[in-house]
């Protein structure tokens, strides 16, 4: 009986580890100080290649793509937790030190988790239009415990026809960038996503509240926020959400929606380079 139990436990550990290994796909470009490039939800790591071309520092860039998106096979839930822990293991396996992180949207959430987990390994993070708890802004007063995978809304999205889902994806892309060319690209990324990952993974993100981790982060932090729809209100949200983060600077991009690197690339590259170059 004991022997069988031990075997089952070992198999469970192996399966969990294997699942976490499949949770991320990484492309490494260049040499130098390690920079982790973490894209947002549904976004491929390749979104950062234009940024890398415009960096003025010498870096070993690690571009992450997540399971269920852009041709990477889906994994079991909880999706965000498995992605996060796979990145933790990758950092430990590679023994990365002196890490800098650039994370957009959900990638900014992961940057917070990583910096809190590895305070001695991470020295700088750039959070691009990400809130520590987006539920607080999008669904004020709703507790995380009220958000379930099996909800009427999720069921509706899972059961959408191809045309219905395409219509929703097109509308969402329009809210995320002012760049007409990039709207088509964002729509394509959404349509290519594994539907279950898209639906349940977003539920994971809505449940996140990372504010309690902020006071454990020692890394110097630059927060770049989008001004849309109202710069004053947007800045107030970032100030409130990151109140417990000590070593931070908040900068707002004018005339920009969620994908700042699409809407204000020159401003974005300037802010990133200045932050990375200065000690």
C-alpha positions in Angstrom: 0.0 0.0 0.0 2.8 2.4 1.0 4.8 1.5 -2.1 1.8 2.1 -4.4 1.2 5.5 -2.7 4.8 6.5 -3.2 4.6 5.5 -6.9 1.5 7.5 -7.4 3.0 10.6 -5.7 6.1 10.3 -7.9 4.0 10.1 -11.0 2.1 13.1 -9.9 5.3 15.1 -9.4 6.6 14.0 -12.8 3.3 15.0 -14.5 3.2 18.4 -12.8 6.8 19.1 -13.8 6.2 18.0 -17.3 3.1 20.2 -17.5 5.1 23.2 -16.3 7.8 22.6 -18.8 5.2 22.8 -21.6 3.7 26.0 -20.2 6.2 28.2 -21.9 8.3 28.5 -25.1 11.4 30.6 -25.0 13.6 32.1 -27.7 17.0 33.5 -26.7 18.5 36.3 -28.8 21.9 38.0 -28.3 24.4 38.1 -25.5 24.9 40.3 -22.5 22.9 40.9 -19.4 19.7 38.8 -19.2 16.4 40.6 -20.1 13.2 38.6 -19.8 10.6 39.8 -22.3 7.1 38.8 -21.1 4.2 39.5 -23.5 0.6 40.0 -22.6 -2.3 37.6 -22.9 -2.6 35.9 -26.3 0.6 37.8 -27.5 3.7 36.0 -28.8 7.1 36.6 -27.5 8.0 37.8 -31.0 6.1 41.0 -30.3 9.3 42.2 -28.5 11.7 41.8 -31.5 11.1 45.4 -32.7 11.9 46.6 -29.2 15.1 44.5 -29.1 16.2 46.1 -32.4 15.8 49.5 -30.8 17.7 48.8 -27.5 20.9 50.6 -27.0 22.2 48.2 -24.3 23.8 44.8 -25.0 21.4 42.1 -23.8 20.7 38.4 -23.8 17.0 38.6 -24.5 14.7 35.8 -23.4 11.4 36.0 -25.3 8.5 34.0 -23.8 5.4 32.7 -25.5 2.7 31.0 -23.4 0.9 27.7 -23.7 -2.3 27.8 -25.7 -1.2 30.8 -27.8 0.6 31.2 -31.1 1.0 27.5 -31.9 2.1 26.4 -28.4 0.0 23.5 -27.2 -2.4 24.2 -24.4 -2.0 22.9 -20.9 -4.2 22.1 -18.0 -5.6 24.7 -15.6 -4.8 26.7 -13.5 -3.1 28.3 -16.5 -1.5 31.4 -15.0 -0.1 29.5 -12.0 1.5 26.9 -14.3 3.0 29.5 -16.6 4.4 31.4 -13.6 5.9 28.4 -12.0 7.5 27.3 -15.3 9.2 30.7 -15.6 10.4 30.3 -12.0 11.9 27.0 -12.9 13.5 28.4 -16.0 15.2 31.1 -14.1 16.5 28.6 -11.5 17.6 26.1 -14.1 19.5 28.8 -16.1 20.8 30.4 -12.9 19.9 33.8 -14.3 21.2 36.8 -12.2 21.2 40.5 -12.7 17.9 40.1 -14.4 15.9 42.9 -16.0 12.3 42.3 -16.9 10.0 44.0 -19.5 6.4 42.8 -19.1 3.4 44.1 -21.0 -0.1 43.6 -19.5 -0.2 40.1 -18.1 3.6 40.1 -18.6 3.7 42.9 -16.0 1.8 40.7 -13.6 4.4 38.0 -14.1 7.2 40.6 -13.6 5.7 41.4 -10.2 5.6 37.7 -9.2 9.1 37.1 -10.5 10.6 40.1 -8.7 8.8 39.1 -5.5 10.1 35.5 -5.8 13.7 36.4 -6.7 14.6 39.7 -5.1 18.3 39.0 -5.2 18.2 38.0 -8.9 16.0 40.8 -10.3 17.4 44.3 -10.3 15.1 46.2 -12.7 11.6 45.8 -14.0 9.5 47.7 -16.6 5.8 47.2 -16.3 3.9 48.2 -19.4 0.2 49.1 -18.9 -0.4 46.4 -16.3 -2.3 46.7 -13.0 -1.6 44.7 -9.9 -5.3 43.9 -9.7 -7.2 44.7 -12.8 -10.4 43.2 -11.3 -10.4 46.1 -8.9 -10.8 48.6 -11.8 -12.8 46.4 -14.3 -15.1 44.8 -11.8 -15.1 46.9 -8.6 -16.6 45.1 -5.6 -16.4 41.7 -7.1 -14.5 39.1 -5.0 -12.0 36.7 -6.7 -14.0 33.8 -5.2 -17.0 34.8 -7.3 -15.1 34.2 -10.5 -15.3 30.6 -11.7 -14.2 28.7 -14.8 -17.7 27.3 -15.2 -19.7 30.6 -15.5 -22.5 31.6 -17.9 -20.2 34.2 -19.6 -17.4 31.7 -20.1 -19.8 29.1 -21.4 -21.1 31.6 -23.9 -17.7 32.5 -25.2 -16.7 28.8 -25.5 -19.8 28.1 -27.5 -19.5 31.1 -29.9 -19.5 30.3 -33.6 -16.4 31.2 -35.6 -18.1 34.3 -36.9 -19.3 35.4 -33.5 -15.8 34.9 -32.0 -14.2 36.8 -34.8 -16.6 39.7 -34.3 -15.7 39.8 -30.6 -12.0 39.6 -31.4 -12.2 42.4 -33.9 -13.9 44.7 -31.4 -11.4 43.8 -28.7 -8.5 44.6 -30.9 -10.0 48.0 -31.6 -10.0 48.8 -27.9 -6.3 47.8 -27.5 -4.5 49.9 -30.1 -4.9 53.0 -32.3 -2.6 51.5 -34.9 -4.9 50.2 -37.7 -2.3 47.8 -39.1 -1.8 46.3 -35.7 -5.5 45.8 -35.0 -5.6 43.1 -37.7 -2.5 41.4 -36.1 -4.1 41.4 -32.6 -7.3 40.0 -34.1 -5.3 37.2 -35.7 -3.6 36.4 -32.4 -6.9 36.1 -30.6 -8.5 33.9 -33.3 -5.4 31.6 -33.3 -5.7 31.1 -29.5 -6.8 27.9 -28.0 -10.4 28.8 -27.0 -10.3 27.1 -23.6 -7.0 28.8 -22.7 -8.4 32.1 -23.9 -11.5 31.8 -21.7 -10.2 30.2 -18.6 -6.8 31.9 -18.7 -8.5 35.3 -18.6 -10.5 34.1 -15.6 -7.2 33.4 -13.9 -6.0 37.0 -14.7 -9.2 38.5 -13.3 -8.7 36.7 -10.0 -5.2 38.0 -9.5 -4.4 40.5 -6.8 -0.7 41.1 -6.5 -0.8 44.3 -4.4 0.3 42.5 -1.2 3.5 41.4 -3.0 4.6 44.9 -3.9 6.2 45.8 -0.6 8.5 42.8 -1.0 10.0 44.0 -4.3 13.4 45.7 -4.2 14.0 46.0 -7.9 14.0 49.5 -9.4 10.7 49.8 -11.3 9.5 51.8 -14.3 5.7 51.7 -14.9 4.5 52.9 -18.3 0.8 53.5 -18.5 -1.5 54.2 -21.4 -3.5 57.5 -21.3 -6.7 56.1 -22.9 -9.4 56.8 -22.2 -8.5 59.5 -19.7 -4.9 60.3 -18.7 -5.9 61.7 -15.3 -8.0 58.8 -14.3 -5.5 56.3 -15.7 -2.6 57.9 -13.7 -4.7 57.8 -10.5 -5.4 54.1 -11.0 -1.7 53.3 -11.4 -0.8 55.5 -8.4 -3.3 53.8 -6.2 -2.5 50.2 -7.3 1.2 50.6 -6.9 1.1 52.6 -3.7 3.0 49.8 -1.8 5.8 49.6 -4.4 8.7 51.7 -3.0 11.3 52.1 -5.8 9.1 53.2 -8.7 8.5 55.8 -11.4 5.2 56.1 -13.2 5.1 57.6 -16.7 2.0 58.0 -18.9 2.1 57.7 -22.7 -0.1 60.3 -24.4 -2.5 59.4 -27.2 -2.1 55.6 -26.6 -4.2 52.6 -25.8 -3.1 49.4 -24.2 -0.3 48.5 -26.7 1.9 51.4 -26.1 4.7 49.9 -28.2 2.3 50.0 -31.1 0.8 53.4 -30.5 3.9 55.4 -29.3 6.9 53.4 -30.3 9.5 56.2 -30.3 8.4 57.4 -26.8 8.4 53.8 -25.6 11.9 53.0 -26.8 13.3 56.2 -25.3 11.8 55.5 -21.9 13.0 51.8 -22.0 16.5 52.7 -23.1 16.9 55.5 -20.6 15.8 53.3 -17.7 18.0 50.4 -18.7 21.1 52.5 -19.3 20.9 54.4 -16.0 22.1 52.8 -12.8 
